[in-house]
Amino acid sequence: SHHYRHIKKGKKYFKKIVKRYAPELRDLLMLWFVGKKPSHGYELIKRFDSLDQEALKAKANRIYPGLEKMKKKGYVKVELDSSQSQKKPRKVYTLTPEGREHLLSEIDELRAGLDFLKNYLDEIDADIR
């Protein structure tokens, strides 16, 4: 049916957009994940693994440098967790108030961009349909 094809096309296009903006989206997801629950790197790797968008999945070689970048910008802070029995205390990443502000402003910007795009598409659609 037409509706099903429309959804399928939408999903395909969504994949394209996700792929193109994957680095930025990964950063946002990382902030969201640590904001939801302070986490160590391995927990974040598992969170990213559970995503259904292939382009957003991230291995350690993307997550740890991403966390370092967020730390430098002051968006996450690191605490050492020595409550586990392993020899070396684990680094636990937590969202800072600055990180939360950044995440919210990025969401607002993305939303504004999507609204603009939608209005543009509606105008074109109305004009040629």
N, C-alpha and C positions, 0 to 999 in steps of 0.2 A: 504494500500500500504506500501511498504518497507520504503519509506521516512517518512511517518507519524509515523510508529512504531519506527523508529530511533529517531525522535524528541521527542516522548512520553517517550522513554527510557532515552533520554538525560535530559528531565525535571525531571524525577524521580531521576536520579543520582545527578542532580544539587541540588535537595531538600536534599539529603543525605549529600552532601558537606556543604550546608548552615547550616544544623542542627549541624554538627560537629564543624563548625567554627563560630557558631552564636555569642558567646560573642565578639570575635575579630571584626566580621563584624558589630555588633551593635555599637561598639566603633567608627569604621570608619564612619558609617552612622551618628552617633551623631555629630561627628566633621564636616562632610559634611553639615548636616542640619543647624548647627549654623553658619557655614561659609557662607552658602547661604543667611541666614537671621537670625540676632540675635533674639533669642527666649527665652521665659520663659518655664518652665517645661511642663506646660499643652499643649502648642503648639507642643512641641516635642512628647508628648504622642499621640497627634492627628496625627502627621506625621508618627509615627511608626504604628499606627492603620491602616493607609491607605496602608501599604505595602502589596503586594500580597503573600509574603512568610510567612507562618504561624510561622515558627521557628524564624523569625526576629522580630516579633511583641513584643513590650516590654511595660510592665505596669510600673506604677510609682515606684514600688519597685525595678525595674531594672534601670530606667532612672535617678532618683535622685542620687543613689550611683555612677552611671557611671559618672554623671556630676561632682560630688565631686572628684572622682578619676582624671578626666581630669583637674580639677582646681588645684589639688595638683601637678600634673605634669607640670602645666603651659600652658596647651593646650587651655584652655578656661579661660576667665575672666568674673567676675560677676559685673554687674552694677545694681543699684536699679532704678526701673522705678516707679515714683510716679505720672505719668501723668494720670493714671487711677483713677477712683473715689473711689476705694476700700480703706479700712482703712489702710491696710498694703501694703507698696510698694512691687511690684513684682521683683523677681530676673530675670534679663535678661542675658542670656549667649551669649558670643561673642567669636569667634575664634581668638586666638592670632597668631602672626607670627610663634611662635614655634609650635603651633597646626597645622598650615598650612604646615610647613616643615615636621612634623611628618606624617601627612595625605599623603602628596606626596611621602614620602619615603616608607610608608607602601604599597601604590599603586604600586610603582616601584618593591618592593619585591614580592608582590603578582603576578604581571605580569611576573616577571622573573621565579617564581615558575611554573606558568601556561605554559610559553613557554617551560621550561625544560620538564614538563610533556607531553606536546604536541609532542615535538621532540622524546621523549622516546616512546610514543605510535605509532608515525609514523614509527619509526625504527622497533618495534615489528611487526606492521602491515605489513610492506614491507617484513619482513623476513618470515612471516607465510602465507601470502595470496597467 
